[in-house]
Amino acid sequence: MGARLATAVHLDHPTTRERIILQPGDEPEPEVAALITHPDAWEPDEAPDRNDSDSE
């Protein structure tokens, strides 16, 4: 199960460059979720895993 959005998000799909609108409760595919970096966009404790801080 992926991370769930807490708010609506507007962005361009990374592959198709098509404008998409994600709604609260949506669980975007990993390549789309990686583009959503604002922590308040995600349900509490559901932000996608970010391995960059654990790589040391």
GROMACS elastic network, one bead per residue, 0.5 to 0.9 nm:
[ bonds ]
;  ai    aj funct       b0    kb
    1     4     6  0.88266   500
    1    27     6  0.80030   500
    2    27     6  0.55766   500
    2    28     6  0.72789   500
    2    29     6  0.76771   500
    2    30     6  0.79163   500
    2    46     6  0.80690   500
    2    47     6  0.89593   500
    2    48     6  0.74096   500
    3    25     6  0.89635   500
    3    26     6  0.82908   500
    3    27     6  0.56037   500
    3    28     6  0.75312   500
    3    33     6  0.81544   500
    3    42     6  0.72088   500
    3    43     6  0.75466   500
    3    45     6  0.87229   500
    3    47     6  0.57865   500
    3    48     6  0.56756   500
    3    49     6  0.89071   500
    4    24     6  0.74400   500
    4    25     6  0.52710   500
    4    26     6  0.55536   500
    4    28     6  0.75995   500
    4    41     6  0.88906   500
    4    42     6  0.60651   500
    4    43     6  0.57816   500
    4    46     6  0.63276   500
    4    47     6  0.76871   500
    4    48     6  0.88366   500
    5     8     6  0.73047   500
    5     9     6  0.82654   500
    5    22     6  0.80409   500
    5    23     6  0.71110   500
    5    25     6  0.50855   500
    5    26     6  0.55768   500
    5    27     6  0.64782   500
    5    28     6  0.81170   500
    5    40     6  0.88379   500
    5    41     6  0.57774   500
    5    43     6  0.55290   500
    5    46     6  0.82021   500
    5    47     6  0.83863   500
    6    23     6  0.80782   500
    6    25     6  0.62060   500
    6    26     6  0.83680   500
    6    40     6  0.73334   500
    6    41     6  0.53905   500
    6    44     6  0.80299   500
    7    22     6  0.82422   500
    7    23     6  0.63770   500
    7    25     6  0.77854   500
    7    40     6  0.78846   500
    7    41     6  0.53521   500
    7    42     6  0.70819   500
    7    43     6  0.82675   500
    8    21     6  0.69502   500
    8    22     6  0.54440   500
    8    24     6  0.53109   500
    8    25     6  0.87974   500
    8    26     6  0.88036   500
    8    41     6  0.75527   500
    9    20     6  0.82401   500
    9    21     6  0.57230   500
    9    22     6  0.51058   500
    9    23     6  0.66263   500
    9    24     6  0.82147   500
    9    36     6  0.80418   500
    9    41     6  0.74247   500
   10    19     6  0.72374   500
   10    20     6  0.58708   500
   10    22     6  0.64092   500
   10    23     6  0.89379   500
   11    14     6  0.88451   500
   11    17     6  0.88916   500
   11    18     6  0.83986   500
   11    19     6  0.57864   500
   11    20     6  0.56245   500
   11    21     6  0.66376   500
   11    22     6  0.83487   500
   11    32     6  0.87248   500
   11    35     6  0.82811   500
   11    36     6  0.85365   500
   12    15     6  0.85971   500
   12    16     6  0.79271   500
   12    17     6  0.51090   500
   12    18     6  0.54063   500
   12    20     6  0.59318   500
   12    21     6  0.86977   500
   12    32     6  0.87335   500
   13    16     6  0.55856   500
   13    18     6  0.53630   500
   13    19     6  0.62826   500
   13    20     6  0.64845   500
   13    31     6  0.86382   500
   13    32     6  0.65510   500
   14    17     6  0.56875   500
   14    18     6  0.81823   500
   14    31     6  0.71316   500
   14    32     6  0.66611   500
   14    35     6  0.82089   500
   15    18     6  0.81309   500
   15    31     6  0.88089   500
   16    19     6  0.86807   500
   17    20     6  0.88657   500
   22    25     6  0.86200   500
   22    26     6  0.63482   500
   22    27     6  0.86270   500
   22    28     6  0.77090   500
   23    26     6  0.56084   500
   24    27     6  0.87745   500
   24    41     6  0.86282   500
   24    42     6  0.86451   500
   24    43     6  0.87442   500
   25    43     6  0.82391   500
   27    30     6  0.88950   500
   27    33     6  0.81461   500
   28    31     6  0.81031   500
   28    32     6  0.59767   500
   28    33     6  0.55446   500
   29    32     6  0.54606   500
   29    33     6  0.60474   500
   29    34     6  0.87069   500
   30    34     6  0.60880   500
   30    35     6  0.89225   500
   30    48     6  0.82063   500
   31    34     6  0.53366   500
   31    35     6  0.71240   500
   32    35     6  0.54978   500
   32    36     6  0.71735   500
   33    36     6  0.53387   500
   33    37     6  0.80802   500
   33    47     6  0.88945   500
   33    48     6  0.70777   500
   34    37     6  0.69327   500
   34    48     6  0.75768   500
   34    50     6  0.86770   500
   36    39     6  0.81579   500
   36    41     6  0.74052   500
   36    42     6  0.87314   500
   37    40     6  0.88208   500
   37    41     6  0.79259   500
   37    47     6  0.88558   500
   38    41     6  0.56619   500
   38    42     6  0.78316   500
   39    42     6  0.58672   500
   39    43     6  0.86461   500
   39    44     6  0.86863   500
   39    47     6  0.68038   500
   40    43     6  0.75081   500
   40    44     6  0.81018   500
   40    47     6  0.89421   500
   41    47     6  0.83512   500
   42    45     6  0.78969   500
   42    46     6  0.61326   500
   42    47     6  0.54527   500
   42    48     6  0.84383   500
   43    46     6  0.53499   500
   43    47     6  0.69728   500
   44    47     6  0.72946   500
   45    48     6  0.89762   500
   46    49     6  0.84936   500
   47    50     6  0.83639   500
   50    53     6  0.68403   500
   50    54     6  0.79596   500
   51    54     6  0.52865   500
   51    55     6  0.62635   500
   52    55     6  0.55174   500
   52    56     6  0.82816   500
   53    56     6  0.71151   500
